[in-house]
Amino acid sequence: TFCNALGSDSLALLVPVMLRGLRTGEADLTKCACKAACNMLSLVASADVMTPFVDRMMPEFVKTENHAYPEIRELGQRSMAELKNGLVGAESLAEQRARAAAGKAEIDAAFASFVGARAIPPVARN
């Protein structure tokens, strides 16, 4: 079989629809939304793509743990497991910023040692 990986643009379209299905009181619709979420989350290729949507999806999956129907509880647990598995190795925003700042400092130091401090022209005065 051939499957395309889902990107952030696809998730931005699909996640609100899935969340609406999870929030409804109808068991059949909640069950379909859980199945769709589980399948959808298994197609996400990168944790960075999934990270912006976690705060909205995780509480809805937690709510399914106490659902009256055992099948919905099971599907909710599988969806939550897919979500957690997809997040393994994801960097937090603070980690990304720290890594970027360290990289910039390294480039600045290399530039200064290569070209020398005098190569950087002073600011022109009017």
N, C-alpha and C positions, 0 to 999 in steps of 0.2 A: 504494500500500500504506500501511497505517497501523501505526505502531510506537509503543509506549509506552517512555519513557525508564526506565532502571533506577535505583532509588535505593539508599541504603545498606542498607535493610532487606532488599531483594531480594538484594543482593550478599552480605550476611551469611549468607543461606540457601544461595546457589548456589556461592560460592567454595569452601567446604570439600568439597563434592561434586566440583567440578571438580578440585581439588587431589588428591583421592584417585584420580581417574581418571588424572591425569598421573603419579602416583607408582607406579602399577601396572606390572608388567612385561609386560603383554599389549599388543601393538602395536595391535590394533583398538580397545581401550578408550582407549589413549593418544591415538590419532588422533581418536576421537570427542570426547575431552576438549579437545584442541587446537582442533577446529572450534567446539565450544561456547564456549570461552573467547574466540576471535576474534569470534564473533557477539555474545556477551554484552558484550564490551568496547566494541564499536562502538555499543551502545545506551546507554552511560552518558553522561548529559548534562553532568555537572559533574566537574571534576577533584577537587574537594573530596570528592566521594562515593567516588572511586576511591582516594584517597591512603591510607586505613588498610589497604588490602589489598595494596599494592604489595610490601611486604617479604615477604609469603608467596607471591605469584605469580611475581615476577621470577626467583627461583632455579630454579623449576620450568621456566620457559621457557628459561632458559640451559642446563639439562640436555638439552633437546630438540635443541640444536645439534649434539650428538654422537650422536644416535640412529642406529641402523642403517638405518632406512627414510627415504629422501629425502623422502617426502610428509610425514612427521611433522616432519622438520627444517624444511621449508618452512612448515608450519602453525604451528610454534613461533615462527619468525621473524615471521610475520604477526601472531601474537598479541602478541609482544613489541613490534612496531611500533604496534599498536593501543593497547597500554598506554602506551607513550611518547607517542604523539600525544594521548592523553586527559589526560596530565599536564602538557601545555604550559600555562603560565600558572598552575599551582597554587602557592599560597603555602605556605611551610613554616610549621610551628607557631611558630617563633621570629618570623617575619615577621608572623604574625597577632597575636601577643602585643604586639610592638612597635607595631603600628598601633593596637591597642586602647588601650595605655598612652598613646600620643600623643593619641588622641581624648579620653581621660579628662582628661588634663592641659589640653587646650584647653577642655573644658567647665568644668572647675574655675576656670580663669582667667577665662573669660567670666562665670561666675556671681559670682565675687568682685568683678569690676569693675562688674557691673550692680547688684548688691545692696549691695555694700560690706562690708567686713570686720566692721563692728559689727552687721550683721543676723544674723550667725551667733551664736546664744546660747551662753553658756558652759555647761559641763557642770554640772548641778544637783548640789549637795553635800548629803549627808545630815547 
